[in-house]
């Protein structure tokens, strides 16, 4: 592995920044302290800072010493934390109750800051680098979309855009890529089943929405097993059923909630249409009625072939082919970087976070180091790796003819 010497020397300073951000986690669209910290660092390095995109998001603009004209590249890091407790007991554990950097966005932000500092000191390129520090990736809040609605790519044009996410379970420092669909769409649904309530001892005088909802849960599974092309991948999970509040009363309404994940918009269109059909017609068989409310949160994340090949080659050239996986399996999780890729060519990649051995066992919660787990912590050994990769990507981008 070949790290940039200046970035390697800054490892301690980067670790301090990352742990400071980890200790002060902020939820979606509340990242004011983190945004202030990022803005202060960028400005101190002579990088233009533009704030207020997506409420708490910001963009650092760096023009090359050989001219600001020509091509431009966007590099994105997410800043928000999760609404969850932290079980770790090390010194940099969360100081904000019920909030935790359980997905590594503290590390993503710091890696991009490390690259920004180095590139600002060198500026040995002709063109523009846009450092995109994004709020609200978690929970379907779509900070990426919010930044775009505030004119992200209109104000800061990018010929290509790239993002990195750490990934536990992949060896630390290993880069993983995938052309085409890499992460699924995220969608949620509510089905309201309406019947006729009444006394539980006289069910014949009612239309029981609980019975209808129970039958519907089974029917919904056939939308995947019998109505979807088996070659296509999709998941439909019912995660909530709400109805009634008394032992002896049949309620007049039941609500079914859940999620749908797909890797293509066409499959999603088909599942939504079938959901609507079942939701509206099945209750009628029993004398009730039904309604579907369907929300498309994040589209599938689809990497462009050319940009993915380019990004993987940069990793191989910088760290060796043994550190690169070019065809990592797709994931059912969702990512709002997908909104960027619908508008701008680019690629999203994983950087292995290891298996958790980087944690000090006398100070953490003894649980698995998985994303969204209260015992998770970002691996600080990755900070100079990610920063070096960002720099090499920028250099290779501007070196292309």
C-alpha positions, 0 to 999 in steps of 0.5 A, a space after each residue: 500500500 502506497 500512502 501519500 507521505 503528507 497525508 500519512 503524517 497527518 494521520 494523527 490530526 485526522 484521527 482527532 477530527 474523526 473522533 471529535 465528530 464521532 463524539 458529537 453526532 448530529 441527526 439529519 438536517 441538524 448537522 450544524 456543528 459538523 458543518 461549521 467544523 468542515 467549513 472552518 477547515 476548508 476555509 483555513 486551507 483556502 478553499 471556497 466554501 458555499 453553505 446552505 445547500 440542503 439546509 446544513 450541506 456545503 460545498 468546497 470549491 477548489 480551482 487548480 493552479 493551472 486554471 479553473 476551466 476545463 473539467 470538474 469532478 465531485 467528491 461526496 461525503 455524508 455527515 449525519 448520524 443515526 437516532 440510536 444509542 451507543 454502547 461503546 465506552 471509549 473516550 470518543 463515544 457519543 456525548 449526545 444521548 440517543 444519537 450515534 455515528 453508527 454508519 461511519 459518516 464521521 470517517 467519510 467526512 474526515 477522509 474527504 477533509 484529508 484529501 481537500 487539505 492535500 489538494 489545496 496545498 498542491 493544486 497541480 491540475 487544471 479544472 475544479 474539484 467540488 467537495 460535497 459535504 452532504 446532510 441527511 443520508 440516513 432514514 430516507 431523508 434524502 439530503 442528496 435530493 435536497 442539495 440538488 433541489 438547492 441547485 447543487 449541480 447547476 451551481 457547481 457543475 460536475 462532469 463526474 461524481 464519486 462517493 465512498 462508504 466504509 463496509 465492515 466484513 470487507 478486509 480493512 483497506 480493500 476497495 470493492 466496486 460493482 458496475 450497474 446496480 449496486 444498491 437497491 431502491 428503498 420504498 415504503 408502503 401503508 395499506 389501510 384496510 377498512 371494515 365495520 367494527 363491533 363487539 368481539 362476541 358478534 363477529 357476524 355483525 362486523 367486517 373484521 379488518 384484522 382477518 382481512 389484513 392477516 390474509 393480505 400479508 400472505 397474499 403480498 408474499 405472492 407478489 414476489 414469489 408468483 408475480 415477479 420474474 424470478 430472474 429479477 431481484 426484489 424484496 417485500 417485507 411487512 414490518 408492522 400491523 396496527 389494529 385495535 386497542 381492546 380485547 372485546 372490540 373488533 376495530 373498524 380499521 387495520 394498517 399494514 406497513 412495510 418496505 419494498 427493495 428492487 434493483 430496477 425501476 421497472 420491477 418496482 413499477 410492477 410491484 407497486 401496481 400489484 400492491 395497489 390491486 391487492 390493497 384495493 380488491 382483496 378487502 372487497 371480497 370480505 365487504 371492506 375496502 382498502 387503500 395503498 399509500 406508496 412512497 418511493 424514498 431512494 431509487 436504485 444506485 446504479 454505477 456507470 460502467 466507464 466511471 466504475 472501471 476508472 475508479 477501480 483502476 485508480 485503486 489498483 494503481 495506488 494500492 495494488 490489484 490484491 486490494 481491489 474487488 471489481 465485482 462485489 455482490 449487490 446490497 439490499 440497502 439503499 443510498 441517496 447517492 443514487 440521486 446524483 447518479 441519475 443526473 451525473 455519471 459516476 460511481 459509488 464504492 466500498 472501502 473495507 472497514 475490517 472485522 472490528 479488531 481495530 477497537 480497543 476491547 477494554 473500552 467498547 461494548 463487546 458486540 459486532 462492529 457492523 453498520 447501524 450496530 451500537 458497538 460499531 466504530 469507524 476504523 481510523 487506519 482507513 483515514 489516510 487510505 481514503 484520503 490518498 485514494 481521493 487524491 489519486 482519483 482527482 489526479 487521474 481524472 485530470 490526467 486523462 486525455 
